Every structure is written in structure tokens, then in C-alpha cells.
């Protein structure tokens, strides 16, 4: 049963890497939408998606790799976890603010 642990770690790393790549693709598509519709709400939405879906997963993968390959000690795991959570909150806040701006714009137009 001990031999399964490296396989699980490898699969978890592959899933995290895939999540980072898909997240960056989603952020890129949001950025393309921003370039088409240069609106403040879209700017916050695109930035929030890039931070939430791309940067957080990328940081988690890099942190996991640095720890797994003993570049940094296991003690940094909590630091990476905190940074990921702060970035998640930042991304979600930017997305929420973009929705607030979009809703306010609809009220003043309607």
C-alpha cells in the first residue's frame, strides 16, 4: 500500500497542473473579452479570474514542487497555503466588485 502514495502524489500534481493551465486559459479568455469591451467591470472580472483561476493554482503547484523536491522546507507549506488563500479571496473580491459595477451600470442605464 505504501507504493500507491507516490502515484497519488503524482496524480494530485498532474491535476493541480491541469487546473492551473485551465485557469490561465479562462483568465486569458476573460482578458480577450476585456479587450473587446473596455469596461471597468470587465477589467475587474478579467483580473479576478486570472488571480483566482490561474495565479492561485500556479502558486500551489510551484509551492508543492518546491516542497516535494526539498528546495524549501516543509515549514513553508503554511506560508504557501496562506498566500493561496489570500489570492483566492482577492480574486473572488475582484469578481464580486465587477458584478457590483455591472449591476450599478444597469440600474443607471435602465
Secondary structure, DSSP 8 states (H G I E B T S, - for coil): -THHHHHHHHHHHHHHHHHHHHHHHHHHHHHHHHHHS--HHHHHHHHHHIIIIIIHHHHHHHHHHHHHTTSS-GGGHHHHHHHHHHHHHHHHHHHHHHHHHHHHHHHHH-
